[in-house]
Amino acid sequence: MTALRRGALALALAGSLGAAPALTPETPLHLDALGTVRYALSHAPAIVAQEATVAQLAANFTKTRAGEYPSPTGLLQSQLSKSSNALGTFAQFGVQPVGNFSQNTAQLGATYNIYNGTVQLTAQEQRREWEASKENLRQQQEQTTDSVTQSFYNLVALHENVIVDEGDQRFQQALLDAARASEKVGRVAGVDVLRAEVAVTRSLSNLVQARVDEANAREALAVQIGAPIDCVFELPQTVPEPPIPPGSVELFTSIAELHRPEILAARFTLDAARLVPAQVDSDLHPTFQLSGAFGSQVSPTSLVQEQEEIDEENQAAIANYELQQSLFPGVAFPPPVLQPNVNRNRPGFWQVSLISTFQIPLYDYGTRATAHQAANAQIASDRVALANEYASVDADVHTALRTSQADQEKLALAKQSEQLATESARISALQYKNGLISFTDITQTQQTALSSEYDLVAAQVAYVVSIIKLRISLGPADPLSAADLRGL
């Protein structure tokens, strides 16, 4: 969507919502080759989706791993209940709940699963799945780097083709002018003018199609990297020609086997599969759970009831003393000893418990045996997959090195062919202007020169893409570095 269309859409939405329209010009993105790859690595839909998968697996692993450690909790609880004529659940024991009850609790506690085979093994498996997903993300980044650089330099090739077609159009126009001038002096027939006009028309048609192809490629590349389609790609004036990295194929293969994400992901997948047999037998081991808590607990209702009972007893003691004094005024009775008020300062509490559980299933109807068979089959499959990844990586490195070497030779030949064809076209143009050759001869020479220019552009793009592919095949830690050709 161009800036003008986005502005029109914002204007329409603002009008429908009753808001004052406000159009602000937007500056389109300007990206060079490295900037295009960098933008794609943070905005391409496939990479963003894989990053979400990595984040979800990381959250799952973190949550499961938390079960291996003590889980401290704080508790603040206030309980209030009122009832009337309720027998309660302990009525058969002759216990009837009080009508009013309240209780306040402040507690710090923790539970620690000292050993729970299921949690530990599940956490280890999820960790390996998480590590494998990170390597898959890096592989996705490498694939994106490869595809984006190829698309970018294909755009460069299409732009160079436009320049070539513009040069061809000027050349054909010059031939038409020369044919018309020669016709006037009777040097060539009128049919040569017609042929030259056809050649100019065909050249213009090729130029129009080349410009359309370039515009389509620009928008397709913008969509590929997740950028607006009005993004401006700053194409290089000349296609870079970095040298082939020094080293033997054996060195490149050993480096790739240590760093390629496909191999690392396959290793983590195999390690996760090796944990499954232990998970199948995790119920055959005892589990231990340690829990403890300390805090303060007080029941205001109970304190009120106790204080009421103390007040009643004290009042009864005073009344009995006064009665004795009135009945026997001559006797000196000792004053009553009154009970003190309720002490509302309750001591704190603590509790510790250790639970050990050990149970063995007596008969499982073959489920354990079949689970082990499935786990072993998966391990064998992942082991074969790992070996196949080694072979695929080795073949990929060999192919990338072989292709870059061949493209280097083809580029040198294309340069030589383009120079010879260009010189031949220049000489043919001079010969035609002087009436030494026919229009058909110079047209054939020009088509040969035009094809050689196309071939040179294609060879330059193929070579730089093969170099980047070779660098990616070595498994760089940062895929963006493979596309960085600065200083080479």
Stockholm file with secondary structure:
# STOCKHOLM 1.0

chainA/1-488         MTALRRGALALALAGSLGAAPALTPETPLHLDALGTVRYALSHAPAIVAQEATVAQLAANFTKTRAGEYPSPTGLLQSQLSKSSNALGTFAQFGVQPVGNFSQNTAQLGATYNIYNGTVQLTAQEQRREWEASKENLRQQQEQTTDSVTQSFYNLVALHENVIVDEGDQRFQQALLDAARASEKVGRVAGVDVLRAEVAVTRSLSNLVQARVDEANAREALAVQIGAPIDCVFELPQTVPEPPIPPGSVELFTSIAELHRPEILAARFTLDAARLVPAQVDSDLHPTFQLSGAFGSQVSPTSLVQEQEEIDEENQAAIANYELQQSLFPGVAFPPPVLQPNVNRNRPGFWQVSLISTFQIPLYDYGTRATAHQAANAQIASDRVALANEYASVDADVHTALRTSQADQEKLALAKQSEQLATESARISALQYKNGLISFTDITQTQQTALSSEYDLVAAQVAYVVSIIKLRISLGPADPLSAADLRGL
#=GR chainA/1-488 SS CCHHHHHHHHHHHHHHHTCCCCCCCCCCCEECHHHHHHHHHHHCHHHHHHHHHHHHHHHHHHHHHHTTSCEEEEEEEEEEEECSSCCCTTGGGTCCCCSEEEEEEEEEEEEEEEECHHHHHHHHHHHHHHHHHHHHHHHHHHHHHHHHHHHHHHHHHHHHHHHHHHHHHHHHHHHHHHHHHHHHTTSSCHHHHHHHHHHHHHHHHHHHHHHHHHHHHHHHHHHHHTCCTTCEECCCSSCCCCCCCSSCHHHHHHHHHHHCHHHHHHHHHHHHHHTHHHHHTGGGSCEEEEEEEEEEEECHHHHHHHHHHHHHHHHHHHHHHHHHHHHCTTSCCCCCCCCCCCCCCCCCEEEEEEEEECCCCSCCTTHHHHHHHHHHHHHHHHHHHHHHHHHHHHHHHHHHHHHHHHHHHHHHHHHHHHHHHHHHHHHHHHHHHTTSSCHHHHHHHHHHHHHHHHHHHHHHHHHHHHHHHHHHHTCCSSHHHHTCCTTC
#=GC SS_cons         CCHHHHHHHHHHHHHHHTCCCCCCCCCCCEECHHHHHHHHHHHCHHHHHHHHHHHHHHHHHHHHHHTTSCEEEEEEEEEEEECSSCCCTTGGGTCCCCSEEEEEEEEEEEEEEEECHHHHHHHHHHHHHHHHHHHHHHHHHHHHHHHHHHHHHHHHHHHHHHHHHHHHHHHHHHHHHHHHHHHHTTSSCHHHHHHHHHHHHHHHHHHHHHHHHHHHHHHHHHHHHTCCTTCEECCCSSCCCCCCCSSCHHHHHHHHHHHCHHHHHHHHHHHHHHTHHHHHTGGGSCEEEEEEEEEEEECHHHHHHHHHHHHHHHHHHHHHHHHHHHHCTTSCCCCCCCCCCCCCCCCCEEEEEEEEECCCCSCCTTHHHHHHHHHHHHHHHHHHHHHHHHHHHHHHHHHHHHHHHHHHHHHHHHHHHHHHHHHHHHHHHHHHHTTSSCHHHHHHHHHHHHHHHHHHHHHHHHHHHHHHHHHHHTCCSSHHHHTCCTTC
//
